[in-house]
Amino acid sequence: AVLSGAGDNHADGSGHNGIFYARPDGRVIFLPHDMDFAFDYTRSIAANGQVATLIANPARRRQYYGHLHDIITTTYHNAYMATWTSHFATLDPSQPWATHLANITTRSNNVLSQISGGIPSVAFAITTASPLVVNTATATVNGNGWVNVREIRVLGSTEPLAVTWTGNSTWQVTVPAPPGTNPVTLEAVNFSGAVIGTGTITINNTTTVQPGGATNLVVSELMYHPADPSPAEITAGFVDSDQFEWIELQNISASVVNMTGVSFTGGINYDFASGLMLQPGARIVVARERAAFLARHPGAAASLAAGAFLNGTALGNGGENILLVGAAGATIKTFTYDDNAPWPTEADGLGFSLVLIAPATNPDHANPLNWRISTLSGGNPGITDATTFTGDPNADADRDGLTARVEYALGTSDAVFNTSGVSASIGPDDFLTVTFIRSLAADDVISEAQSSTDLANWTSDFTVTEEPFGDGTVLVTARSNTPAAARIFARVGVRPR
């Protein structure tokens, strides 16, 4: 409507035709109305009093000018509109389509001049002096950018930075600063998603504090479908099991991690507090409802982050995608958990949490084989339930034929005579089934059913299901994926992870 130059729609004296809708999300939409009177190709783009009031705010003025500039440079110009005027001329040759096209060009050029006059054009550039020396894991960078800059992002990231426009053409952003001296390149993105400018600054972080990122943070535990509330919890007002949801992060690095700018944007919404420092090896828990979490896990208060899930978000009981991003919008972790195999199904309402196996190795979160259920119902927020084998792995103190590492993996003790508990059978369908008990906490070893036809070459071609006993052990049932040979041997192999 503004680009048409229609006076009865947006000009002074016709404010009754300037209709706006303020959406619940804070955006304002201009509704075109009564555009058939007094076209003027030099009319002000802020002639309507309501428009002038709206763009008195610098941020809205930049957006308004930016949208007008985008429309003109992408569609409302001679090259693009000529296709339409030519098409319409074939339908109604009596109209002066060439004149209309010329008027579009005249009006577009006039609007561009008004935009440039209101906010003079500047090239995208970083104005902060380089190198920039900081003593924290983030750095504040300033620069210039015109109305055609809609987003600013770090090179390599698809997520925009949070930009503060300090003036009509000046901006400020906060970017991650890893320890040491590192170059950071920023990209300016226009309204069409194209990169229209770049700038590079060298940032020297003189501390060992790291920004939260993909190499130092993991999602270590996830309680997506908690057990039903107890009678005491119901009496206390917690009537829905979903109130007890929580998710845990761990710093797996040897440095302090600055959580500024780290947030969950998929699955749940949550922003970690600016300036929050996570010590090496430490864990932090985000609860859906703080009161419910503390009622069930009073001992985990020290690991509980401020606040709770935002915007009414929750963890889906049937699984969903989790997205954790950093200060620059870069993806830290993204994965989709599920309540169906091969994901551990016992985490779906039976009280067990999903636990990342060997988190210090930064395993692929999207691989369900890198997850297990917690050793006990309720999970272990703020701490680990994993154990570490110590001693001679080949020792056999109780002389039962099972080495110390094997007994550790099976959840038994090398100080007590035990049998392996391993059984194997071939069903009527000729498929081999191997069962054994293993310790959930023994994350530093891998226990798996194996088969062989010659006792020399062993394979692990099995479909595995597990049933928890509730005491930290599970019954493993491994069924071969192909019919067994006429002669088949079976065993449970145990090896370091």
Disulfide bonds with the S-S distance in Angstrom:
none
